[in-house]
């Protein structure tokens, strides 16, 4: 299974914030550190804030911080939320002109759904805090912010 760029960026932003204890970087600073356009980072931050995983404060002394719920959030649950649990393949023809002629007797759809759930389930016990344990956390701390691309 391949994650969307949005989910990948969301996980990287959360990991970055998980090691930023005591500091509250701005969305622009996080975008620079992740080397992504500010607009993409801003969309991710808005979604993560809506999910209650990060807190964003504006103005002087503001910035981004991981909430207590964010530290212990299940990566599997987060990926399910961001990716959705739709079918891996489009058997009904929504992305094509006609539905698949095998859809009424095909076992592939069910097998792929089971594989997708196994993928999510393998991520369920993983939390953000476990993702940033050494050696990842120290490496993340060492990344210096660069100016964000617009």
C-alpha positions, 0 to 999 in steps of 0.5 A: 500500500502506498500512502498519499503525500498528505498522509506522509507529510502529516506523519512527518509533521507530527514526528517533528513536533513530537521532538520539539519539546519546549519549543513551538515552531510555526507552520512556516518553520515546520514547512522549511524543516520538511522542505515542503511548500508552506501551503501544503504544510498549512493544510496538513496542520489544519487537519491535524488540529481538527483531529485534536493532535496538535494545538496551533496558537497565533501571534507572538509566542504562538506556534505548533505543539503536539497535544497529549493525545497526539503523543499517544495517537495510534499511527494505524488509526491516524493513517485510516483517518487520513487515507480512508478505508475505501477499496484499494482498487476501483471495481465499480468504474468510478475512475474508468468508463465501465465497471470491471466485468469480473466484479460479481465473481472476483476474489481480488477485491476481498483479498486486497481489502484484507491486506489493507486492513492487515497493513492498518492493523500492523500500525495500530500499536505504533504511537508517535512517541515510539516513532521518535525514539532513538535514533529517529528523534535525535536526527529530527532534532538535528534538522535545521529549518530552511525557508519554506517554499511558497 
